[in-house]
Amino acid sequence: MTGLLPVALDLRRLKIAAVGAGPRIERRLKRLAEAGAVDLRRFAGLPDLAELAGVQLVFVADIEAGAARAFAERARASGALVNVE
């Protein structure tokens, strides 16, 4: 058992951050826009947690794996749902 469960989210109601610079985050940004994301913040590099204040959903891609994991742990601890690709 993985502990994972697919969910459907109304992206129009969430504050979202996309973190990274490269083809995977570009694809994710396109999908988010197509799905109706309205409040979307973009960061080419890893932001300070203060910059994520109020963000509820974070997508991380095209960031070195160890740095992405450490960032994801901090973002989750601040209360955000985090997806690392």
C-alpha positions in Angstrom: 0.0 0.0 0.0 1.4 3.4 -1.1 -0.6 5.7 1.1 -1.5 7.7 -2.1 -5.0 8.5 -3.2 -6.0 10.3 -6.4 -8.1 13.4 -5.7 -9.9 16.0 -7.8 -9.3 19.6 -6.8 -11.1 22.8 -8.0 -8.0 24.8 -9.1 -10.1 27.9 -9.4 -10.3 28.0 -5.6 -6.7 27.3 -4.7 -3.5 29.3 -4.4 -1.0 27.4 -6.4 2.8 27.6 -6.9 4.8 26.1 -9.7 8.5 25.7 -8.8 11.3 24.9 -11.3 12.6 25.8 -14.7 12.5 23.3 -17.6 10.2 21.2 -19.8 8.4 19.3 -17.0 7.3 22.5 -15.2 6.3 24.1 -18.5 4.0 21.1 -19.2 2.6 21.4 -15.7 2.0 25.1 -16.1 0.1 24.5 -19.3 -2.1 21.8 -17.7 -2.8 24.1 -14.7 -3.9 26.9 -17.1 -6.1 24.5 -19.1 -7.7 23.2 -15.9 -8.6 26.7 -14.8 -6.0 27.7 -12.3 -6.4 31.4 -11.5 -4.1 32.2 -8.6 -0.8 30.8 -9.9 2.6 31.9 -8.7 5.7 30.8 -10.6 9.2 30.4 -9.2 12.2 29.5 -11.4 14.2 28.4 -8.3 13.4 27.4 -4.8 11.5 30.2 -3.1 11.7 31.0 0.6 8.7 29.6 2.6 7.6 33.2 3.3 7.1 33.6 -0.5 4.6 30.7 -0.3 2.5 32.2 2.4 -1.1 31.2 1.7 -0.2 28.7 -1.0 -2.2 25.5 -0.7 -0.8 23.5 -3.6 2.8 23.3 -4.9 4.1 21.6 -8.0 7.9 21.1 -8.1 9.7 19.9 -11.3 13.1 20.3 -13.0 14.8 20.8 -9.6 17.7 18.5 -8.4 16.1 15.6 -6.6 17.7 16.1 -3.1 16.9 19.8 -3.1 13.3 19.1 -4.3 12.7 16.6 -1.5 14.0 18.9 1.2 11.9 21.8 -0.2 8.8 19.6 -0.4 9.2 18.5 3.2 9.4 22.2 4.3 6.4 23.2 2.1 4.3 20.3 3.5 5.2 21.2 7.0 3.8 24.7 6.3 0.5 23.1 5.3 0.7 22.9 1.5 -0.1 19.9 -0.6 3.1 19.2 -2.7 3.7 17.2 -5.9 7.3 16.6 -6.9 7.9 15.3 -10.5 
